[in-house]
Amino acid sequence: MMNKYLKRGILITVLGILIGMLGMYLKRLENDFYGIILTLGVVLFGVGFVTIVYSLIRKIERQSILESREEEQRTSKNK
């Protein structure tokens, strides 16, 4: 199941890749704005990648919280 951070991360990463490709295309055309476009693409790619990693960490943390609550319920029932 994809949470909102994973969806955003994938979207931002793909957007960063596409903007990076646009920057490389502009570089081939010797357009002066290619540097700014490439920088924006790299920044977006980085933010997207970090967001994907954050979503995975949240998922792991949520799973361990659920397991811990389940364990507490089992121990309280046994008392």
mmJSON file of the N, C-alpha and C atoms, coordinates in Angstrom:
{"data_MODEL":{"atom_site":{
"group_PDB":["ATOM","ATOM","ATOM","ATOM","ATOM","ATOM","ATOM","ATOM","ATOM","ATOM","ATOM","ATOM","ATOM","ATOM","ATOM","ATOM","ATOM","ATOM","ATOM","ATOM","ATOM","ATOM","ATOM","ATOM","ATOM","ATOM","ATOM","ATOM","ATOM","ATOM","ATOM","ATOM","ATOM","ATOM","ATOM","ATOM","ATOM","ATOM","ATOM","ATOM","ATOM","ATOM","ATOM","ATOM","ATOM","ATOM","ATOM","ATOM","ATOM","ATOM","ATOM","ATOM","ATOM","ATOM","ATOM","ATOM","ATOM","ATOM","ATOM","ATOM","ATOM","ATOM","ATOM","ATOM","ATOM","ATOM","ATOM","ATOM","ATOM","ATOM","ATOM","ATOM","ATOM","ATOM","ATOM","ATOM","ATOM","ATOM","ATOM","ATOM","ATOM","ATOM","ATOM","ATOM","ATOM","ATOM","ATOM","ATOM","ATOM","ATOM","ATOM","ATOM","ATOM","ATOM","ATOM","ATOM","ATOM","ATOM","ATOM","ATOM","ATOM","ATOM","ATOM","ATOM","ATOM","ATOM","ATOM","ATOM","ATOM","ATOM","ATOM","ATOM","ATOM","ATOM","ATOM","ATOM","ATOM","ATOM","ATOM","ATOM","ATOM","ATOM","ATOM","ATOM","ATOM","ATOM","ATOM","ATOM","ATOM","ATOM","ATOM","ATOM","ATOM","ATOM","ATOM","ATOM","ATOM","ATOM","ATOM","ATOM","ATOM","ATOM","ATOM","ATOM","ATOM","ATOM","ATOM","ATOM","ATOM","ATOM","ATOM","ATOM","ATOM","ATOM","ATOM","ATOM","ATOM","ATOM","ATOM","ATOM","ATOM","ATOM","ATOM","ATOM","ATOM","ATOM","ATOM","ATOM","ATOM","ATOM","ATOM","ATOM","ATOM","ATOM","ATOM","ATOM","ATOM","ATOM","ATOM","ATOM","ATOM","ATOM","ATOM","ATOM","ATOM","ATOM","ATOM","ATOM","ATOM","ATOM","ATOM","ATOM","ATOM","ATOM","ATOM","ATOM","ATOM","ATOM","ATOM","ATOM","ATOM","ATOM","ATOM","ATOM","ATOM","ATOM","ATOM","ATOM","ATOM","ATOM","ATOM","ATOM","ATOM","ATOM","ATOM","ATOM","ATOM","ATOM","ATOM","ATOM","ATOM","ATOM","ATOM","ATOM","ATOM","ATOM","ATOM","ATOM","ATOM","ATOM","ATOM","ATOM","ATOM","ATOM","ATOM","ATOM","ATOM"],
"id":[1,2,3,4,5,6,7,8,9,10,11,12,13,14,15,16,17,18,19,20,21,22,23,24,25,26,27,28,29,30,31,32,33,34,35,36,37,38,39,40,41,42,43,44,45,46,47,48,49,50,51,52,53,54,55,56,57,58,59,60,61,62,63,64,65,66,67,68,69,70,71,72,73,74,75,76,77,78,79,80,81,82,83,84,85,86,87,88,89,90,91,92,93,94,95,96,97,98,99,100,101,102,103,104,105,106,107,108,109,110,111,112,113,114,115,116,117,118,119,120,121,122,123,124,125,126,127,128,129,130,131,132,133,134,135,136,137,138,139,140,141,142,143,144,145,146,147,148,149,150,151,152,153,154,155,156,157,158,159,160,161,162,163,164,165,166,167,168,169,170,171,172,173,174,175,176,177,178,179,180,181,182,183,184,185,186,187,188,189,190,191,192,193,194,195,196,197,198,199,200,201,202,203,204,205,206,207,208,209,210,211,212,213,214,215,216,217,218,219,220,221,222,223,224,225,226,227,228,229,230,231,232,233,234,235,236,237],
"type_symbol":["N","C","C","N","C","C","N","C","C","N","C","C","N","C","C","N","C","C","N","C","C","N","C","C","N","C","C","N","C","C","N","C","C","N","C","C","N","C","C","N","C","C","N","C","C","N","C","C","N","C","C","N","C","C","N","C","C","N","C","C","N","C","C","N","C","C","N","C","C","N","C","C","N","C","C","N","C","C","N","C","C","N","C","C","N","C","C","N","C","C","N","C","C","N","C","C","N","C","C","N","C","C","N","C","C","N","C","C","N","C","C","N","C","C","N","C","C","N","C","C","N","C","C","N","C","C","N","C","C","N","C","C","N","C","C","N","C","C","N","C","C","N","C","C","N","C","C","N","C","C","N","C","C","N","C","C","N","C","C","N","C","C","N","C","C","N","C","C","N","C","C","N","C","C","N","C","C","N","C","C","N","C","C","N","C","C","N","C","C","N","C","C","N","C","C","N","C","C","N","C","C","N","C","C","N","C","C","N","C","C","N","C","C","N","C","C","N","C","C","N","C","C","N","C","C","N","C","C","N","C","C","N","C","C","N","C","C"],
"label_atom_id":["N","CA","C","N","CA","C","N","CA","C","N","CA","C","N","CA","C","N","CA","C","N","CA","C","N","CA","C","N","CA","C","N","CA","C","N","CA","C","N","CA","C","N","CA","C","N","CA","C","N","CA","C","N","CA","C","N","CA","C","N","CA","C","N","CA","C","N","CA","C","N","CA","C","N","CA","C","N","CA","C","N","CA","C","N","CA","C","N","CA","C","N","CA","C","N","CA","C","N","CA","C","N","CA","C","N","CA","C","N","CA","C","N","CA","C","N","CA","C","N","CA","C","N","CA","C","N","CA","C","N","CA","C","N","CA","C","N","CA","C","N","CA","C","N","CA","C","N","CA","C","N","CA","C","N","CA","C","N","CA","C","N","CA","C","N","CA","C","N","CA","C","N","CA","C","N","CA","C","N","CA","C","N","CA","C","N","CA","C","N","CA","C","N","CA","C","N","CA","C","N","CA","C","N","CA","C","N","CA","C","N","CA","C","N","CA","C","N","CA","C","N","CA","C","N","CA","C","N","CA","C","N","CA","C","N","CA","C","N","CA","C","N","CA","C","N","CA","C","N","CA","C","N","CA","C","N","CA","C","N","CA","C","N","CA","C","N","CA","C","N","CA","C","N","CA","C"],
"label_alt_id":[null,null,null,null,null,null,null,null,null,null,null,null,null,null,null,null,null,null,null,null,null,null,null,null,null,null,null,null,null,null,null,null,null,null,null,null,null,null,null,null,null,null,null,null,null,null,null,null,null,null,null,null,null,null,null,null,null,null,null,null,null,null,null,null,null,null,null,null,null,null,null,null,null,null,null,null,null,null,null,null,null,null,null,null,null,null,null,null,null,null,null,null,null,null,null,null,null,null,null,null,null,null,null,null,null,null,null,null,null,null,null,null,null,null,null,null,null,null,null,null,null,null,null,null,null,null,null,null,null,null,null,null,null,null,null,null,null,null,null,null,null,null,null,null,null,null,null,null,null,null,null,null,null,null,null,null,null,null,null,null,null,null,null,null,null,null,null,null,null,null,null,null,null,null,null,null,null,null,null,null,null,null,null,null,null,null,null,null,null,null,null,null,null,null,null,null,null,null,null,null,null,null,null,null,null,null,null,null,null,null,null,null,null,null,null,null,null,null,null,null,null,null,null,null,null,null,null,null,null,null,null,null,null,null,null,null,null],
"label_comp_id":["MET","MET","MET","MET","MET","MET","ASN","ASN","ASN","LYS","LYS","LYS","TYR","TYR","TYR","LEU","LEU","LEU","LYS","LYS","LYS","ARG","ARG","ARG","GLY","GLY","GLY","ILE","ILE","ILE","LEU","LEU","LEU","ILE","ILE","ILE","THR","THR","THR","VAL","VAL","VAL","LEU","LEU","LEU","GLY","GLY","GLY","ILE","ILE","ILE","LEU","LEU","LEU","ILE","ILE","ILE","GLY","GLY","GLY","MET","MET","MET","LEU","LEU","LEU","GLY","GLY","GLY","MET","MET","MET","TYR","TYR","TYR","LEU","LEU","LEU","LYS","LYS","LYS","ARG","ARG","ARG","LEU","LEU","LEU","GLU","GLU","GLU","ASN","ASN","ASN","ASP","ASP","ASP","PHE","PHE","PHE","TYR","TYR","TYR","GLY","GLY","GLY","ILE","ILE","ILE","ILE","ILE","ILE","LEU","LEU","LEU","THR","THR","THR","LEU","LEU","LEU","GLY","GLY","GLY","VAL","VAL","VAL","VAL","VAL","VAL","LEU","LEU","LEU","PHE","PHE","PHE","GLY","GLY","GLY","VAL","VAL","VAL","GLY","GLY","GLY","PHE","PHE","PHE","VAL","VAL","VAL","THR","THR","THR","ILE","ILE","ILE","VAL","VAL","VAL","TYR","TYR","TYR","SER","SER","SER","LEU","LEU","LEU","ILE","ILE","ILE","ARG","ARG","ARG","LYS","LYS","LYS","ILE","ILE","ILE","GLU","GLU","GLU","ARG","ARG","ARG","GLN","GLN","GLN","SER","SER","SER","ILE","ILE","ILE","LEU","LEU","LEU","GLU","GLU","GLU","SER","SER","SER","ARG","ARG","ARG","GLU","GLU","GLU","GLU","GLU","GLU","GLU","GLU","GLU","GLN","GLN","GLN","ARG","ARG","ARG","THR","THR","THR","SER","SER","SER","LYS","LYS","LYS","ASN","ASN","ASN","LYS","LYS","LYS"],
"label_asym_id":["A","A","A","A","A","A","A","A","A","A","A","A","A","A","A","A","A","A","A","A","A","A","A","A","A","A","A","A","A","A","A","A","A","A","A","A","A","A","A","A","A","A","A","A","A","A","A","A","A","A","A","A","A","A","A","A","A","A","A","A","A","A","A","A","A","A","A","A","A","A","A","A","A","A","A","A","A","A","A","A","A","A","A","A","A","A","A","A","A","A","A","A","A","A","A","A","A","A","A","A","A","A","A","A","A","A","A","A","A","A","A","A","A","A","A","A","A","A","A","A","A","A","A","A","A","A","A","A","A","A","A","A","A","A","A","A","A","A","A","A","A","A","A","A","A","A","A","A","A","A","A","A","A","A","A","A","A","A","A","A","A","A","A","A","A","A","A","A","A","A","A","A","A","A","A","A","A","A","A","A","A","A","A","A","A","A","A","A","A","A","A","A","A","A","A","A","A","A","A","A","A","A","A","A","A","A","A","A","A","A","A","A","A","A","A","A","A","A","A","A","A","A","A","A","A","A","A","A","A","A","A","A","A","A","A","A","A"],
"label_entity_id":["1","1","1","1","1","1","1","1","1","1","1","1","1","1","1","1","1","1","1","1","1","1","1","1","1","1","1","1","1","1","1","1","1","1","1","1","1","1","1","1","1","1","1","1","1","1","1","1","1","1","1","1","1","1","1","1","1","1","1","1","1","1","1","1","1","1","1","1","1","1","1","1","1","1","1","1","1","1","1","1","1","1","1","1","1","1","1","1","1","1","1","1","1","1","1","1","1","1","1","1","1","1","1","1","1","1","1","1","1","1","1","1","1","1","1","1","1","1","1","1","1","1","1","1","1","1","1","1","1","1","1","1","1","1","1","1","1","1","1","1","1","1","1","1","1","1","1","1","1","1","1","1","1","1","1","1","1","1","1","1","1","1","1","1","1","1","1","1","1","1","1","1","1","1","1","1","1","1","1","1","1","1","1","1","1","1","1","1","1","1","1","1","1","1","1","1","1","1","1","1","1","1","1","1","1","1","1","1","1","1","1","1","1","1","1","1","1","1","1","1","1","1","1","1","1","1","1","1","1","1","1","1","1","1","1","1","1"],
"label_seq_id":[1,1,1,2,2,2,3,3,3,4,4,4,5,5,5,6,6,6,7,7,7,8,8,8,9,9,9,10,10,10,11,11,11,12,12,12,13,13,13,14,14,14,15,15,15,16,16,16,17,17,17,18,18,18,19,19,19,20,20,20,21,21,21,22,22,22,23,23,23,24,24,24,25,25,25,26,26,26,27,27,27,28,28,28,29,29,29,30,30,30,31,31,31,32,32,32,33,33,33,34,34,34,35,35,35,36,36,36,37,37,37,38,38,38,39,39,39,40,40,40,41,41,41,42,42,42,43,43,43,44,44,44,45,45,45,46,46,46,47,47,47,48,48,48,49,49,49,50,50,50,51,51,51,52,52,52,53,53,53,54,54,54,55,55,55,56,56,56,57,57,57,58,58,58,59,59,59,60,60,60,61,61,61,62,62,62,63,63,63,64,64,64,65,65,65,66,66,66,67,67,67,68,68,68,69,69,69,70,70,70,71,71,71,72,72,72,73,73,73,74,74,74,75,75,75,76,76,76,77,77,77,78,78,78,79,79,79],
"pdbx_PDB_ins_code":[null,null,null,null,null,null,null,null,null,null,null,null,null,null,null,null,null,null,null,null,null,null,null,null,null,null,null,null,null,null,null,null,null,null,null,null,null,null,null,null,null,null,null,null,null,null,null,null,null,null,null,null,null,null,null,null,null,null,null,null,null,null,null,null,null,null,null,null,null,null,null,null,null,null,null,null,null,null,null,null,null,null,null,null,null,null,null,null,null,null,null,null,null,null,null,null,null,null,null,null,null,null,null,null,null,null,null,null,null,null,null,null,null,null,null,null,null,null,null,null,null,null,null,null,null,null,null,null,null,null,null,null,null,null,null,null,null,null,null,null,null,null,null,null,null,null,null,null,null,null,null,null,null,null,null,null,null,null,null,null,null,null,null,null,null,null,null,null,null,null,null,null,null,null,null,null,null,null,null,null,null,null,null,null,null,null,null,null,null,null,null,null,null,null,null,null,null,null,null,null,null,null,null,null,null,null,null,null,null,null,null,null,null,null,null,null,null,null,null,null,null,null,null,null,null,null,null,null,null,null,null,null,null,null,null,null,null],
"Cartn_x":[0.84,0.0,0.885,0.543,1.359,0.735,1.544,1.046,1.312,0.845,0.936,2.387,3.286,4.679,5.361,5.016,5.601,5.114,3.817,3.275,3.932,4.036,4.676,6.135,6.825,8.232,8.464,7.643,7.776,7.476,6.419,6.053,7.164,7.698,8.758,10.029,10.352,11.544,11.413,10.259,10.051,10.089,9.48,9.515,10.958,11.759,13.165,13.937,13.656,14.319,13.923,12.624,12.165,12.748,12.811,13.392,14.887,15.55,16.958,17.176,16.281,16.381,16.156,15.22,14.992,16.244,16.891,18.13,19.227,19.351,20.361,20.031,18.752,18.325,18.671,18.398,18.721,20.232,20.991,22.453,22.93,22.338,22.706,22.368,21.281,20.893,21.68,22.569,23.384,22.539,21.45,20.594,21.228,21.147,21.811,21.11,19.873,19.124,19.299,20.124,20.241,20.784,21.669,22.248,21.205,20.327,19.271,18.308,17.97,17.035,17.654,18.933,19.595,19.666,19.97,20.027,18.667,17.624,16.27,15.94,16.335,16.095,16.8,18.043,18.813,18.189,17.782,17.168,15.845,15.022,13.753,13.979,14.949,15.259,15.68,16.52,16.969,15.834,14.973,13.825,12.911,12.686,11.854,12.448,13.754,14.428,14.348,14.592,14.517,13.087,12.097,10.703,10.366,10.893,10.669,11.291,12.51,13.178,12.396,11.911,11.118,9.85,9.202,7.968,8.27,9.401,9.769,10.074,10.733,11.024,9.729,8.793,7.489,6.751,6.815,6.119,6.703,8.021,8.679,8.355,8.399,8.109,6.664,5.733,4.325,4.124,4.781,4.65,5.17,6.281,6.812,5.926,5.289,4.354,3.157,2.629,1.495,1.866,3.057,3.504,3.664,4.175,4.361,3.017,2.029,0.692,0.055,0.252,-0.297,0.323,1.619,2.314,1.808,1.57,1.042,-0.345,-1.171,-2.509,-2.456,-1.537,-1.396,-0.95,-0.011,0.488,-0.558,-1.354,-2.388,-3.526,-3.809,-4.857,-4.414,-3.103,-2.584,-2.53,-2.609,-2.513,-3.782],
"Cartn_y":[-1.178,0.0,1.242,2.185,3.401,4.516,5.066,6.186,7.496,8.581,9.858,10.296,9.974,10.373,9.602,8.337,7.541,8.041,8.336,8.865,10.193,11.08,12.378,12.2,11.303,11.07,10.567,9.628,9.105,10.197,10.96,12.047,13.093,13.508,14.533,13.993,12.729,12.126,12.071,11.626,11.557,12.963,13.92,15.306,15.819,15.489,15.886,15.281,14.013,13.354,14.025,14.298,14.943,16.344,17.101,18.446,18.351,17.345,17.127,16.81,16.005,15.694,16.953,17.788,19.063,19.93,19.957,20.722,20.222,18.901,18.351,18.696,18.675,19.056,20.52,21.382,22.808,23.029,22.19,22.305,21.987,20.963,20.625,21.749,22.458,23.581,24.855,24.759,25.875,27.04,26.699,27.688,28.094,29.358,29.859,29.43,28.989,28.636,27.176,26.428,25.006,24.766,25.626,25.45,25.538,26.51,26.684,25.498,25.069,23.947,22.656,22.426,21.222,21.238,22.401,22.515,22.22,22.765,22.5,21.011,20.377,18.943,18.115,18.463,17.729,17.924,19.161,19.436,18.669,18.693,17.967,16.465,15.94,14.515,14.17,15.001,14.764,14.811,15.802,15.913,14.698,14.282,13.107,11.851,11.676,10.495,10.478,11.634,11.721,11.449,11.922,11.677,10.189,9.503,8.06,7.328,7.691,7.06,7.341,8.583,8.948,8.105,7.873,7.07,5.636,5.104,3.739,3.663,4.687,4.726,4.82,5.65,5.769,4.437,3.727,2.449,1.437,1.386,0.464,0.844,2.141,2.599,2.294,2.507,2.227,0.747,-0.097,-1.537,-1.945,-1.379,-1.751,-1.23,-0.068,0.437,-0.498,-0.941,-1.865,-3.191,-3.697,-4.94,-4.758,-3.621,-3.357,-3.272,-2.621,-2.544,-3.928,-4.725,-6.083,-6.905,-6.757,-7.474,-7.021,-5.714,-5.197,-5.762,-5.855,-6.417,-7.867,-8.62,-10.039,-10.205,-9.38,-9.503,-9.035,-8.041,-7.57,-8.582,-9.347,-10.369,-11.558,-11.843,-12.972,-12.709,-11.474,-11.14,-11.399],
"Cartn_z":[0.0,0.0,0.0,-0.837,-0.948,-0.104,0.803,1.581,0.842,1.414,0.703,0.494,1.415,1.258,0.136,0.005,-1.068,-2.429,-2.525,-3.778,-4.134,-3.148,-3.395,-3.782,-3.091,-3.379,-4.79,-5.211,-6.572,-7.591,-7.34,-8.255,-8.352,-7.219,-7.214,-7.869,-7.622,-8.228,-9.746,-10.228,-11.675,-12.277,-11.587,-12.057,-12.119,-11.116,-11.116,-12.274,-12.581,-13.709,-15.025,-15.178,-16.411,-16.572,-15.489,-15.564,-15.85,-15.296,-15.606,-17.073,-17.628,-19.063,-19.904,-19.474,-20.159,-20.096,-18.928,-18.792,-19.711,-19.845,-20.756,-22.208,-22.541,-23.889,-24.165,-23.186,-23.354,-23.445,-22.749,-22.819,-24.23,-24.842,-26.218,-27.184,-26.886,-27.739,-27.411,-26.42,-25.951,-25.447,-24.742,-24.105,-22.78,-22.433,-21.221,-19.931,-19.997,-18.798,-18.377,-19.089,-18.781,-17.38,-16.899,-15.563,-14.468,-14.586,-13.593,-13.647,-14.85,-15.02,-14.484,-14.774,-14.256,-12.734,-12.164,-10.709,-10.095,-10.68,-10.194,-10.29,-11.368,-11.532,-10.474,-10.164,-9.15,-7.772,-7.467,-6.168,-6.029,-7.068,-7.012,-6.883,-7.611,-7.508,-6.079,-5.484,-4.114,-3.114,-3.247,-2.336,-2.501,-3.727,-3.972,-3.371,-3.526,-2.985,-1.462,-0.839,0.626,1.098,0.361,0.72,0.635,-0.368,-0.482,0.706,1.056,2.2,3.482,3.646,4.818,4.9,3.771,3.779,4.213,3.783,4.181,5.675,6.204,7.639,8.44,7.982,8.654,8.655,7.546,7.448,8.432,8.513,9.433,10.876,11.174,12.534,12.914,12.002,12.27,12.55,11.776,11.97,13.336,13.773,15.086,16.214,16.023,17.036,17.148,16.0,16.019,16.695,16.411,17.05,18.547,18.96,20.386,21.102,20.491,21.09,21.181,20.143,20.151,21.271,21.471,22.542,23.908,24.075,25.34,25.62,24.581,24.767,25.161,24.586,24.934,26.375,26.814,28.181,29.191,28.861,29.793,29.906,28.863,28.907,29.755,29.762,30.513,32.005,32.41,33.841,34.573],
"occupancy":[1.0,1.0,1.0,1.0,1.0,1.0,1.0,1.0,1.0,1.0,1.0,1.0,1.0,1.0,1.0,1.0,1.0,1.0,1.0,1.0,1.0,1.0,1.0,1.0,1.0,1.0,1.0,1.0,1.0,1.0,1.0,1.0,1.0,1.0,1.0,1.0,1.0,1.0,1.0,1.0,1.0,1.0,1.0,1.0,1.0,1.0,1.0,1.0,1.0,1.0,1.0,1.0,1.0,1.0,1.0,1.0,1.0,1.0,1.0,1.0,1.0,1.0,1.0,1.0,1.0,1.0,1.0,1.0,1.0,1.0,1.0,1.0,1.0,1.0,1.0,1.0,1.0,1.0,1.0,1.0,1.0,1.0,1.0,1.0,1.0,1.0,1.0,1.0,1.0,1.0,1.0,1.0,1.0,1.0,1.0,1.0,1.0,1.0,1.0,1.0,1.0,1.0,1.0,1.0,1.0,1.0,1.0,1.0,1.0,1.0,1.0,1.0,1.0,1.0,1.0,1.0,1.0,1.0,1.0,1.0,1.0,1.0,1.0,1.0,1.0,1.0,1.0,1.0,1.0,1.0,1.0,1.0,1.0,1.0,1.0,1.0,1.0,1.0,1.0,1.0,1.0,1.0,1.0,1.0,1.0,1.0,1.0,1.0,1.0,1.0,1.0,1.0,1.0,1.0,1.0,1.0,1.0,1.0,1.0,1.0,1.0,1.0,1.0,1.0,1.0,1.0,1.0,1.0,1.0,1.0,1.0,1.0,1.0,1.0,1.0,1.0,1.0,1.0,1.0,1.0,1.0,1.0,1.0,1.0,1.0,1.0,1.0,1.0,1.0,1.0,1.0,1.0,1.0,1.0,1.0,1.0,1.0,1.0,1.0,1.0,1.0,1.0,1.0,1.0,1.0,1.0,1.0,1.0,1.0,1.0,1.0,1.0,1.0,1.0,1.0,1.0,1.0,1.0,1.0,1.0,1.0,1.0,1.0,1.0,1.0,1.0,1.0,1.0,1.0,1.0,1.0,1.0,1.0,1.0,1.0,1.0,1.0],
"B_iso_or_equiv":[0.0,0.0,0.0,0.0,0.0,0.0,0.0,0.0,0.0,0.0,0.0,0.0,0.0,0.0,0.0,0.0,0.0,0.0,0.0,0.0,0.0,0.0,0.0,0.0,0.0,0.0,0.0,0.0,0.0,0.0,0.0,0.0,0.0,0.0,0.0,0.0,0.0,0.0,0.0,0.0,0.0,0.0,0.0,0.0,0.0,0.0,0.0,0.0,0.0,0.0,0.0,0.0,0.0,0.0,0.0,0.0,0.0,0.0,0.0,0.0,0.0,0.0,0.0,0.0,0.0,0.0,0.0,0.0,0.0,0.0,0.0,0.0,0.0,0.0,0.0,0.0,0.0,0.0,0.0,0.0,0.0,0.0,0.0,0.0,0.0,0.0,0.0,0.0,0.0,0.0,0.0,0.0,0.0,0.0,0.0,0.0,0.0,0.0,0.0,0.0,0.0,0.0,0.0,0.0,0.0,0.0,0.0,0.0,0.0,0.0,0.0,0.0,0.0,0.0,0.0,0.0,0.0,0.0,0.0,0.0,0.0,0.0,0.0,0.0,0.0,0.0,0.0,0.0,0.0,0.0,0.0,0.0,0.0,0.0,0.0,0.0,0.0,0.0,0.0,0.0,0.0,0.0,0.0,0.0,0.0,0.0,0.0,0.0,0.0,0.0,0.0,0.0,0.0,0.0,0.0,0.0,0.0,0.0,0.0,0.0,0.0,0.0,0.0,0.0,0.0,0.0,0.0,0.0,0.0,0.0,0.0,0.0,0.0,0.0,0.0,0.0,0.0,0.0,0.0,0.0,0.0,0.0,0.0,0.0,0.0,0.0,0.0,0.0,0.0,0.0,0.0,0.0,0.0,0.0,0.0,0.0,0.0,0.0,0.0,0.0,0.0,0.0,0.0,0.0,0.0,0.0,0.0,0.0,0.0,0.0,0.0,0.0,0.0,0.0,0.0,0.0,0.0,0.0,0.0,0.0,0.0,0.0,0.0,0.0,0.0,0.0,0.0,0.0,0.0,0.0,0.0,0.0,0.0,0.0,0.0,0.0,0.0],
"pdbx_formal_charge":[null,null,null,null,null,null,null,null,null,null,null,null,null,null,null,null,null,null,null,null,null,null,null,null,null,null,null,null,null,null,null,null,null,null,null,null,null,null,null,null,null,null,null,null,null,null,null,null,null,null,null,null,null,null,null,null,null,null,null,null,null,null,null,null,null,null,null,null,null,null,null,null,null,null,null,null,null,null,null,null,null,null,null,null,null,null,null,null,null,null,null,null,null,null,null,null,null,null,null,null,null,null,null,null,null,null,null,null,null,null,null,null,null,null,null,null,null,null,null,null,null,null,null,null,null,null,null,null,null,null,null,null,null,null,null,null,null,null,null,null,null,null,null,null,null,null,null,null,null,null,null,null,null,null,null,null,null,null,null,null,null,null,null,null,null,null,null,null,null,null,null,null,null,null,null,null,null,null,null,null,null,null,null,null,null,null,null,null,null,null,null,null,null,null,null,null,null,null,null,null,null,null,null,null,null,null,null,null,null,null,null,null,null,null,null,null,null,null,null,null,null,null,null,null,null,null,null,null,null,null,null,null,null,null,null,null,null],
"auth_seq_id":[1,1,1,2,2,2,3,3,3,4,4,4,5,5,5,6,6,6,7,7,7,8,8,8,9,9,9,10,10,10,11,11,11,12,12,12,13,13,13,14,14,14,15,15,15,16,16,16,17,17,17,18,18,18,19,19,19,20,20,20,21,21,21,22,22,22,23,23,23,24,24,24,25,25,25,26,26,26,27,27,27,28,28,28,29,29,29,30,30,30,31,31,31,32,32,32,33,33,33,34,34,34,35,35,35,36,36,36,37,37,37,38,38,38,39,39,39,40,40,40,41,41,41,42,42,42,43,43,43,44,44,44,45,45,45,46,46,46,47,47,47,48,48,48,49,49,49,50,50,50,51,51,51,52,52,52,53,53,53,54,54,54,55,55,55,56,56,56,57,57,57,58,58,58,59,59,59,60,60,60,61,61,61,62,62,62,63,63,63,64,64,64,65,65,65,66,66,66,67,67,67,68,68,68,69,69,69,70,70,70,71,71,71,72,72,72,73,73,73,74,74,74,75,75,75,76,76,76,77,77,77,78,78,78,79,79,79],
"auth_comp_id":["MET","MET","MET","MET","MET","MET","ASN","ASN","ASN","LYS","LYS","LYS","TYR","TYR","TYR","LEU","LEU","LEU","LYS","LYS","LYS","ARG","ARG","ARG","GLY","GLY","GLY","ILE","ILE","ILE","LEU","LEU","LEU","ILE","ILE","ILE","THR","THR","THR","VAL","VAL","VAL","LEU","LEU","LEU","GLY","GLY","GLY","ILE","ILE","ILE","LEU","LEU","LEU","ILE","ILE","ILE","GLY","GLY","GLY","MET","MET","MET","LEU","LEU","LEU","GLY","GLY","GLY","MET","MET","MET","TYR","TYR","TYR","LEU","LEU","LEU","LYS","LYS","LYS","ARG","ARG","ARG","LEU","LEU","LEU","GLU","GLU","GLU","ASN","ASN","ASN","ASP","ASP","ASP","PHE","PHE","PHE","TYR","TYR","TYR","GLY","GLY","GLY","ILE","ILE","ILE","ILE","ILE","ILE","LEU","LEU","LEU","THR","THR","THR","LEU","LEU","LEU","GLY","GLY","GLY","VAL","VAL","VAL","VAL","VAL","VAL","LEU","LEU","LEU","PHE","PHE","PHE","GLY","GLY","GLY","VAL","VAL","VAL","GLY","GLY","GLY","PHE","PHE","PHE","VAL","VAL","VAL","THR","THR","THR","ILE","ILE","ILE","VAL","VAL","VAL","TYR","TYR","TYR","SER","SER","SER","LEU","LEU","LEU","ILE","ILE","ILE","ARG","ARG","ARG","LYS","LYS","LYS","ILE","ILE","ILE","GLU","GLU","GLU","ARG","ARG","ARG","GLN","GLN","GLN","SER","SER","SER","ILE","ILE","ILE","LEU","LEU","LEU","GLU","GLU","GLU","SER","SER","SER","ARG","ARG","ARG","GLU","GLU","GLU","GLU","GLU","GLU","GLU","GLU","GLU","GLN","GLN","GLN","ARG","ARG","ARG","THR","THR","THR","SER","SER","SER","LYS","LYS","LYS","ASN","ASN","ASN","LYS","LYS","LYS"],
"auth_asym_id":["A","A","A","A","A","A","A","A","A","A","A","A","A","A","A","A","A","A","A","A","A","A","A","A","A","A","A","A","A","A","A","A","A","A","A","A","A","A","A","A","A","A","A","A","A","A","A","A","A","A","A","A","A","A","A","A","A","A","A","A","A","A","A","A","A","A","A","A","A","A","A","A","A","A","A","A","A","A","A","A","A","A","A","A","A","A","A","A","A","A","A","A","A","A","A","A","A","A","A","A","A","A","A","A","A","A","A","A","A","A","A","A","A","A","A","A","A","A","A","A","A","A","A","A","A","A","A","A","A","A","A","A","A","A","A","A","A","A","A","A","A","A","A","A","A","A","A","A","A","A","A","A","A","A","A","A","A","A","A","A","A","A","A","A","A","A","A","A","A","A","A","A","A","A","A","A","A","A","A","A","A","A","A","A","A","A","A","A","A","A","A","A","A","A","A","A","A","A","A","A","A","A","A","A","A","A","A","A","A","A","A","A","A","A","A","A","A","A","A","A","A","A","A","A","A","A","A","A","A","A","A","A","A","A","A","A","A"],
"auth_atom_id":["N","CA","C","N","CA","C","N","CA","C","N","CA","C","N","CA","C","N","CA","C","N","CA","C","N","CA","C","N","CA","C","N","CA","C","N","CA","C","N","CA","C","N","CA","C","N","CA","C","N","CA","C","N","CA","C","N","CA","C","N","CA","C","N","CA","C","N","CA","C","N","CA","C","N","CA","C","N","CA","C","N","CA","C","N","CA","C","N","CA","C","N","CA","C","N","CA","C","N","CA","C","N","CA","C","N","CA","C","N","CA","C","N","CA","C","N","CA","C","N","CA","C","N","CA","C","N","CA","C","N","CA","C","N","CA","C","N","CA","C","N","CA","C","N","CA","C","N","CA","C","N","CA","C","N","CA","C","N","CA","C","N","CA","C","N","CA","C","N","CA","C","N","CA","C","N","CA","C","N","CA","C","N","CA","C","N","CA","C","N","CA","C","N","CA","C","N","CA","C","N","CA","C","N","CA","C","N","CA","C","N","CA","C","N","CA","C","N","CA","C","N","CA","C","N","CA","C","N","CA","C","N","CA","C","N","CA","C","N","CA","C","N","CA","C","N","CA","C","N","CA","C","N","CA","C","N","CA","C","N","CA","C","N","CA","C","N","CA","C","N","CA","C","N","CA","C"],
"pdbx_PDB_model_num":[1,1,1,1,1,1,1,1,1,1,1,1,1,1,1,1,1,1,1,1,1,1,1,1,1,1,1,1,1,1,1,1,1,1,1,1,1,1,1,1,1,1,1,1,1,1,1,1,1,1,1,1,1,1,1,1,1,1,1,1,1,1,1,1,1,1,1,1,1,1,1,1,1,1,1,1,1,1,1,1,1,1,1,1,1,1,1,1,1,1,1,1,1,1,1,1,1,1,1,1,1,1,1,1,1,1,1,1,1,1,1,1,1,1,1,1,1,1,1,1,1,1,1,1,1,1,1,1,1,1,1,1,1,1,1,1,1,1,1,1,1,1,1,1,1,1,1,1,1,1,1,1,1,1,1,1,1,1,1,1,1,1,1,1,1,1,1,1,1,1,1,1,1,1,1,1,1,1,1,1,1,1,1,1,1,1,1,1,1,1,1,1,1,1,1,1,1,1,1,1,1,1,1,1,1,1,1,1,1,1,1,1,1,1,1,1,1,1,1,1,1,1,1,1,1,1,1,1,1,1,1,1,1,1,1,1,1]
}}}
